[in-house]
Amino acid sequence: MKRIGFIILLLHISLVAAFSQQRDWRVHTRGLLHQNVYNTGELGRAYNAGGTIQPGSSSMEWPPNSSMVLDRVNYPGQHNSFGSGIWISGTRAGNRIFAFCGATSNTNGDPVPVLGVYSTPVELQKIENFPVLENGELNPAFNPDEAEEIIISAWDTPVGIRVTRTSRAWSYPGYDSFIIYEYAFENITSETISDVFITFANTFAPSMFGYQRNHGAWSEAAFRGQPPSGLGDHFARYDLKRWMSYNHERDGLPDPNFFEVWSQEGNRGGLNSPQAVGLLVLHYDYDHLSRRNQTEQVFYARTDSAGMWDRNDKAKQPFLLRYENGNLPGDSKTGTWMNPILPRKTGIWNTVTDSTRFVDQFEPELWDYWKGRTYSSANLSWWQPVSRAYGFYPYILASGETMRFTVAELAGYGPGVAGDRIYKDLGGTVRAGVDAGAWFNPVPSWYDTLQYPHLGSKIYMGSTYLQDHPLPWYVTPGVVSIRDVADRAIEMYTGQPLMKYDTLQYKPEEAPATGSYNTIPIPFPAPAIRIEDTRAAANRVIWGPQVESFSTPRLRAALSHYEVLRAPHPLGPWTVIATVSPQDPEFFGDGVYSVIDPESNLGDNVAYAVVSVDMQGGRSGMTNLTTHETQAPPSERLAKVYVVPNPLIVTSGLSGSDPSGEIGDRIQFLGLTKRCTIRIFSYTGQLVMTVEHDRETFGNPWYQLSINNQIIASGVYYFVVEDRDTGERANGKFVVIH
């Protein structure tokens, strides 16, 4: 009772202090992996094992800018996490205290508040270290030895540990699909905290868009083979050599309707769940690990063995690798994972059977390194693979001392590439039957299928997709799978030359406590662009020459040319509408470059980007991607107003995507002044909708939604447009055919 009372008191103090704080978040958007970062420890969003994503936020979104309305269904996008966070426990004066800063639920799996319970926000700031400023000028403060985007968040916990998280992202192609998180855990009390347990609690669920498209829902239940999908095709894996825990879908979930369209060059790809997403450990604190006589941890005889302790009498790491479903209550199940008075949750590689397994199923040379380290709960990895705890323990932290960890979130185009099928990882095991214990090896990919006879009806993993289709535009050639991305993250963090950890063992205990970030060649930056309307409703892409003066010792190569790209949606398909050399007189005049889009259509939402290409063929990131509604300047006076198309024959086809509604439902009112009111009436004179037009455009799209937010029926409709400044009116009619 004493321990429980102490915990309640601490939580009460934390709750009172939190009233003066505010839960807030910033978003990493510089690279191609977008992620929300909270000042409470949460990542992605408040944990929820399904549902939807708040507009304007990201939860491991890859590729980015992926929300759309398609066939009148709103798809929030390619999000890959139900929400993640940091779990901490420690002992002070004999009292065990827990803090679940994200990825926690009640016993029913519903999310619980973190603010004021486990987290008290201290700091949140976003730093933009872009080489080019928003106005197109070069940034004189640009630091090439730092990340382009940095988010610093800090929060206090009832454990007495203040957590400071510094996360970094880059736009450099090949290095734009990971985010590196450096953590500092500081004891801000006057006491020593013992048996400190640091756990990275992550949920990986590729992909929201894919499961919505194929099964109508994105939820933890869908991945477990329960309703609504009835499919358990979601797998968790562990890469021993890279210390990487990741998830992938069985075959990529091909899109049910637009597979071939989206598979074309420059498009998004026809696989709706091509992502493999995961967590890579880059560094863990070794110095503060407790010695064997400094921990209260209870061990079974078979795990409390010589193999678990290293030459310095410290426990080999990782200490916990646990997969789980979406039910993550902090007061029961989760607490037992991080409590020293209970036996450890996951055992170690130690037995003769384990050593034989390494010889027969993995590389024999790995055994000496992994002996005594924990193994994962592999038998759950194809049944309850959404959540995982990646833990380090036991630590002893004196007052005022700090320990440091570094991890990276990653996204790749599948778990492997064509040549990776010769490698093996911890791909989970069969739970029961004659094949119980069989491992899902070797590594699959989207280049070919691999047979796994012990999987029964799920006899194969992988796909032949990339034998017949190109990589999507957002994947850098040579950096395809999550394994490739992990190797680039290691290179970026350590500053060591790029190595493939397919046969090498990465050792995070030997990595630096802070990243180097100063050895990667920097591509030539993209210019800042703006899009202008013209009287002819042809979009003009404009940028200045400032980036041509960019210089840094780490610049990859000099500028060769610009490529001007357009797409009907930020996901593609991207096409080149102009190739522009520096100072090209065809496009350069009056100190700016100007390119007219010949395919502009009034009312269309179009995405544009200008990419800098260097002399070696290296490309900048698409950091200036801009979505623009094609319009002409407003009419000076209200005269004839047109409806286009008229009649509107609604068909289910893909020719673009609008942020406000299904493109096939779009009706354009053209000929508008700056300030006018559009009233739409049924054939019988009933008011269907009122649209207030108040912007500098010639037209205004409407998506057939009535006042009651319902799609209107087929029929004849009338409209009246009134200029709010002059009182002038125009009217007409249009026909809708469903």
PyMOL commands that set and color helices and strands:
alter all, ss='L'
color gray80, all
select helices_A, chain A and resi 2-18+208-215+220-223+259-262+292-294+306-308+333-337+352-361+364-370+378-380+418-422+453-455+465-468+482-494+508-510+546-549+663-665
alter helices_A, ss='H'
color red, helices_A
select strands_A, chain A and resi 25-28+35-38+68-70+73-75+85-92+95-101+120-128+149-156+161-169+178-187+193-203+234-239+244-249+275-283+320-324+387-397+402-413+449-451+460-462+529-532+540-543+559-567+575-580+588-589+592-596+605-614+626-629+642-644+648-649+667-670+675-681+687-694+699-702+715-723+729-737
alter strands_A, ss='S'
color yellow, strands_A
deselect
rebuild
show_as cartoon
